[in-house]
Amino acid sequence: MNSHAADNSVGLVKPAIFRSSAPFTLQCGVTLPGFELVYETYGQLNPARSNAILICHALSGHHHAAGYHTPEDDKPGWWDSCIGPGKPIDTRRFFVVSLNNLGGCNGSTGPLSLNPSTGAFWGPDFPTVTVRDWVESQTLLANALGIRQFAAVIGGSLGGMQAMLWAMEHPERVRAAVLIATAARLSAQNIAFNEIARQAILSDPEFHGGRYREADSHPERGLSIARMVGHVTYLSGDGMHERFGRALKSGDRTGNNQVQFQVESYLQYQGRSFSRRFDANTYLLMTRALDLFDPAADAGDDLARAFAAAEARFLVIAFSSDWRFSAARSKEIVDALVAARKNVASAVIESPHGHDSFLLELPRYFDVLRTWLSRLADEVGTGTRALDAASG
Amino acid sequence: MNSHAADNSVGLVKPAIFRSSAPFTLQCGVTLPGFELVYETYGQLNPARSNAILICHALSGHHHAAGYHTPEDDKPGWWDSCIGPGKPIDTRRFFVVSLNNLGGCNGSTGPLSLNPSTGAFWGPDFPTVTVRDWVESQTLLANALGIRQFAAVIGGSLGGMQAMLWAMEHPERVRAAVLIATAARLSAQNIAFNEIARQAILSDPEFHGGRYREADSHPERGLSIARMVGHVTYLSGDGMHERFGRALKSGDRTGNNQVQFQVESYLQYQGRSFSRRFDANTYLLMTRALDLFDPAADAGDDLARAFAAAEARFLVIAFSSDWRFSAARSKEIVDALVAARKNVASAVIESPHGHDSFLLELPRYFDVLRTWLSRLADEVGTGTRALDAASG
């Protein structure tokens, strides 16, 4: 169990803001006058500045990946099980950077920010952001932190796409890339589920064409349905069966009108709770970035060619019951890396928990990560023990 | 190709109404003062009344399974490829009965009917209907048609559940049951998708708590999203990939705001067109009937025991890429039938078209159906040639 003062916790952490005041042109052609990214760091950057790891978040993630913001917090960051002293991403050896992406809703410039040219909320007018835009904005954050090369860029799902593109677009800045439960492009079925989620949001009359803040409303029901759709695709059929089966929450099978299965109640709860903490315009923007990602398309539909310039070593991890980004999608990546003569290790982890597995503490998964990253740490050198102790 | 006057078409057909004026108590405990079922028949009932086949429809189906209603119709009934002279369900040999289920929205008593005790539309007050209620109401229709025993009860998906329950509850009235792309109970994942569809409908402000007719409105957007969810589960991932891939309908991958993938446009079209022809209260009722179906639950969770009384022979058909009711679910049924020492044949048909395969004209599927039913026709005897010709 984690606790705020546990030996293997990064403890209390404070978000920081990176401000880039130079104009930043997005792939869609729109130029932002500048932007802010909120981020956190854990561990110490070594004198050679060679031990930094960048964590890229997935669809609904944010900068707060590990530790606690206040002593009263009852929940740590979203990947606290994996990041900390002695954990697979070991903060005694690595300096970990985790940010909220551009277009996000947790403090970075996005739909909830003010558009400086109008003085009003960006809202639905925030421009389309792509995975490439995220990678480029992350390079500016790295520059500001004095990191020329990351020891590793790591991400699951949409985060894995960012790690992949980092290795393709900035070969000299990535020593290693860890691609977890991801794909080189979305399938038609993936896009279909994203589109259903978007339609649920767009159809909610509280959405007000994206100007819900001005209307003092919030498309909670649409966002909730969007999350329910996502959530079902994050779990496996077998995992849901084991967890919920056909157990009833209320009513009975004769057709009592109040009948409710436990799985329904669970999904509704997940949807509602998500809709209270997330921004609808950001959800639209993030799902579209997922849809648009397709680095092979710029290389004659040849993923191996898209990887040609990469210099990183790769670790590609998939989970047996993940049907959103199945092991077959990871195999496409591994095959392309092999064809491109890159250094690649891969593992398919047995797990009944579907796509969500990448966020769970699964022994073999963490062993693979720990061992692979530990060799990397040996190479890049770490901060001194004294410094580590001081950061506790 | 079918055409109205083609030799293998049942040609022009006219729906009929069956009125049951006796009180009818549903499984939920509510008693309807009576009900109406709209149905069609194709072919001739033989003098022994032994060659009748009952077609049970799925979630969004209805009574119009074959032929045309007017010479101007550009589309035949929903299973016209399978029902007709010389087709697998051969109307030269069988007398085919196809109805719209109780609670439906195509002419049978349901939410769109008037509640005789209030004079207002039933709407959301229409009682919960179960698969058992459908089977019981179908026995009354069979009585009215003078059919003591069906040569076969046939259905796909939710229709297969009805065929299954017919064989369990009325063993002496079913000579053969054909269960296509079905399951003995829904999984937690199946229920989850149904619940997302229901939430989409319930969240639409045009739903008005189910009293949209009185409000002169229609929850078109909610129903459309519900159908989009269903539709994605009817197709296979590979099938969607082959059909749509990542082809764009508009915009480009740099993040043009107008970007739309073809699969999105297709799903939206399917959703809109469905929402114009279907009733939201019926959709809620039908999905709930699916959720509640679980004959093994009444037999100590032992499906073989649930089949104990059945006398029918069974044909169980699944499709390789169906993930809504996978071949593994059909195998559960076959295993239970074998354990119960029943006469069962089964086939898994290779098809990339997912659950939708059961509505398609696939050579091996139709061959299996045709051969199996032809032996049945030999047994039960058919109408005379002269009668057949007169029915043209």
Interface residues (C-beta under 8 A of the other chain):
Chain A: L26 Q27 C28 G29 P127 T128 V129 T130 D133 R185 L186 S187 A188 Q189 I191 A192 F193 E195 I196 Q199 A200 S203 D204 P205 R221 G222 S224 I225 M228 V229 V232 L235 G237 M240 H241 R243 F244 G245 R246 R253 T254 G255 N256 N257 V259 F261 V263 E264 L267 Q268 G271 R288 D291 L292 D294 A297
Chain B: L26 Q27 C28 G29 P127 T128 V129 T130 D133 R185 L186 S187 A188 Q189 I191 A192 F193 E195 I196 Q199 A200 S203 D204 P205 R221 G222 S224 I225 M228 V229 V232 L235 G237 M240 H241 R243 F244 G245 R246 R253 T254 G255 N256 N257 V259 F261 V263 E264 L267 Q268 G271 R288 D291 L292 D294 A297
